[in-house]
Amino acid sequence: MSFFEQLQAATAQERDALFCVPVIREALAGQVSLEGYRAFLAQAYHHVRHTVPLMMACGARLPSRLEWLRGAVCEYIEEEYGHERWILNDIAACGGDAEAVSRSRPSLPIELMVAYLYDLIARGNPVGLFGMVNVLEGTSIALATQAAGTIRESLGLPADAFSYLSSHGALDVDHMATYRRLMDRLDDEDDQQAVIHAAKVVYRLYADMFRGLPRAGEVRHASR
């Protein structure tokens, strides 16, 4: 079994728990409120804006034996730079206050997830950051390919309100093919375990974020 396959098997329980969250199940069925979609975009902004800084920090701390992985990190940084602005544009396109979102605090699960990843790079094994990549790109592929079009139709929103989610469907499919090749080159046990553990942590926190989003039919004064 390749390491990529081992990673998927080792995190199957956490992945299944994420996709069993009611908001996720409803989203995959195209049942999302406008408030819920805006709340999702707000939390996406709060973690996506850290993607490039996290990758830069990871690349700087990789050992020389993983120079091949540092090169892949550089390519990933170039592709991901500025994507948080896509999200702010989507928020504005669906009637939200993008400026207010940019000044807001993330939900606690996202705040903890970002803090955990910075700490993992600084004090642990920086290769573990690739556990985050496994979770976030795999989830965005599912949402983009299975839900984005249906959600757009049900909410009656323009295409430019889905630039982030729709673009990441195709982009992340390509990324995951590259990601699989990279993970299958990892042959150090400590590196592999760092990726598995980080993926488990991120799955848990990401699921908690989705549990805090408004569900279809619910009305909330604020998202937490």
Salt bridges, closest charged atoms under 4 A:
GLU5 OE2 - ARG180 NH2 3.36
GLU14 OE2 - LYS200 NZ 3.14
GLU26 OE2 - ARG215 NH2 2.50
GLU67 OE1 - ARG70 NH2 2.85
GLU79 OE1 - HIS175 NE2 2.23
GLU80 OE1 - HIS83 ND1 3.44
GLU80 OE2 - HIS175 ND1 3.69
GLU99 OE2 - ARG103 NH1 3.32
GLU111 OE2 - ARG105 NH2 2.62
ASP119 OD1 - ARG123 NE 2.66
GLU137 OE2 - HIS175 ND1 2.91
ASP172 OD2 - HIS168 ND1 3.32
ASP172 OD1 - HIS175 ND1 3.50
ASP191 OD2 - ARG65 NH1 3.00
ASP208 OD1 - ARG211 NH1 2.64
GLU218 OE1 - ARG220 NH2 3.22
